[in-house]
Every structure is written in C-alpha cells, then in structure tokens.
Amino acid sequence: MSVFADTSGLYALLVGSDDDHSGVVGAFRSVVSQQRPLRTTSYVVVETVALLQHRVGLEAVRDFDDHVFPLLSVEWVSDDLHRRGMRRLSRENRRRLSLVDCVSLEFMRQHAIENVLGLDRHFKEAGFVLLRGTTDP
C-alpha cells in the first residue's frame, strides 16, 4: 500500500527543530521498513526544495536530494493532472488551499492512495490518513 509524501512531512523529516520531526521520522522509518512505496509529485519536490532552501539552507536541500529523494517514486505532473488540480482549486475556493495541495489530492485519488506522510490538515479534511508515528497503519 503506497504512501503519499507531502511537503509538510518531508520538511518535518529533514528539519530537526520542527515540532513534528520525531513523529514524522518514526512514520518515515515505519514506511521504509515495511517497504511501502513512497510516492509524490514533481510539484511537491519543487515546493520542498524551495521551502528548505529558503528556511534552512542548501545543506538541507542536499540532504533531501542525497538521502530522501532516492526513496521517492516521483510522478512528473502532466498537463491533465495540472488541469484537474486547477479545477479543484477553483471549485474549493479556499485561500489557504494551494495548487500543490490540489494536485496532490487529485493524484492520491487517481492512484487510490489513502495514507500521507504529511501534516497538512487539508488531507485529513479530504478523508486521508496522516501518518505521525511508528504505530500508524
């Protein structure tokens, strides 16, 4: 059973001072040890790199690229997936819901992914399960 990797989870995984770091590390270790595919989109990769570079620095970006990125199965966002994300963004009409979130939600529905390595409440509101520690599904 695949797990979706969101920017919020990847950031917390890589930033030791993040309040959710230890829980996300536990969830990440559990997913990896169970050999569950960790899937994401190119939009999440770009957003994660930009956030890490801006808030933490290039060393965190290098850690992501060297240690986490190789464990991800990345789907490069197609025109169709982008359009579905844009339609969802317009339909939801919520200022704090980003295009990256909408594309992620559409991707997860398309691939029947139920679990998220992430902290964003939008996933929970949409009916997905946020993984937070070693006892998660």
N, C-alpha and C positions, 0 to 999 in steps of 0.2 A: 504494500500500500504506500503510494507516494506521499511525500510531504512537500508543501509549497514553502519556499524560503522567501520571506518578505524583508524589505529594507530594515524595518524596525528590529527584527530578530537578528539579522546579520550585523547590524550596528551594535546591538547589545552584546552579541557574541564576541566582537572584536575590541570593545572598549571596556576595560576592566573597572573603570569608575562608574559605569552605568548602573543604576539601581537594579536593573533586571539581569545583570550579567550572569550571576551564578545560576539562576533558574534557566536561562537560555543555554548556558554551557551544558547543564545537565540534560536538557531536552535534545540538544545537538548531539551529545555523546550517545544518548539512547538511540536516536535515529540512525547514526552511523554504525553503532554496534549491531543493530538489527538489520543492517544493510538495506534500509528503506531508501528508495531513490529520493533525492533531494532536488526538486525541480523549481525553476524560476524563469523569469523572462529577461530579455535584454534591457528592458526599461528599469527593472529592479537593479540590475547590475550597474547601469549608468547612475541611477539615483544613489545607490550605496557608495559608489566610488566618490561621487561629488560630495555627499554628506561627510564621509570620512576625511576627505581631503580638506574640506572647509573647517570642520570642527576639531579634528585631531591632528591631521598632517599626513604627509606622504608615507611615513613608516607604517601607519595603519592600512593605507592603500596597498602597500607592498605585502603586508601580512595577509590581507584579503586575497590578493592575486596569487600569492605563493601557497597558501595553506587551505583556503576555503573554496576559492573558485574552482580548483581541480575536482572538488567533490560535488559540484553542482552540474545538473543537466540543464543547460540554458536553451530556451526556445527564443529565437530571434523573432521579434514581433512583426507579424505580417501586416499588410495593408488591411486585410479583413479583421484581424484581431484589434488593430488600432481603431478601426471604424466602429466595431462593437463596443469598445471602451468609450469612445466619444459619445455614442448614443446613450450608453448607460450614464455617463457623466451628465448629459443634458436631462435625461429622464429623472435622475436622482435629485438634481437641482439643489445640491448641498455644497456650500462654500468650502468646507473642510475635507471633502472627499476629492482626492486628486485623480488625474488621468491615470497615473501609475496604479493607484488602487483599483480603479475601474477596469483597467486592462487585466490586472491580476485576478480580480473576481471573475471576469469573463473566461480567462484562461483556466482557472480552477474548475469552473462549471463545465467547460468543454472537456476537461480531462478527468472529471469525477474525483477530484482531489478534495478531501474533507478536512485534513489537518494542516495547520500553518505553524511554521517556526516564525513567530512574529508576535507583536504586542498590540497591533492596531485594532482598536475596538470595532472598526468597520467590518472586519472579517467575522467577528463574533455576532454582530448585528445581522449579518447576511447568512448566519447559520453554520459557520465553520468553527472548528475546534482549535483553540490556541494552545500550543504545546509550551509548557512552562517548567517542566522538571522531569526527573528520571522515572516518575510513576505515571507519566502520561501514556495515552494509548499508542 
